[in-house]
Amino acid sequence: MSMDGTGMVPPPASGAAGAVTSQDATRRNPKQGLRSGMKVDRNRHGIRRETSLIPKPPKKTGRKKV
């Protein structure tokens, strides 16, 4: 029997009662889904932006020469 007479042992005071602690929580910036050659950053609004580090050839625009 415990001290309060209920027959149940209270959980230790240092343990979280079913809550997710910051150590157990997943990270906010996961590395999954990243492609090689991509730079990922966030702007001041927290929106994620991906930029390619591989230079692309210039687009061919304009009329065809005949």
PyMOL commands that set and color helices and strands:
alter all, ss='L'
color gray80, all
select strands_A, chain A and resi 38-42+48-52
alter strands_A, ss='S'
color yellow, strands_A
deselect
rebuild
show_as cartoon
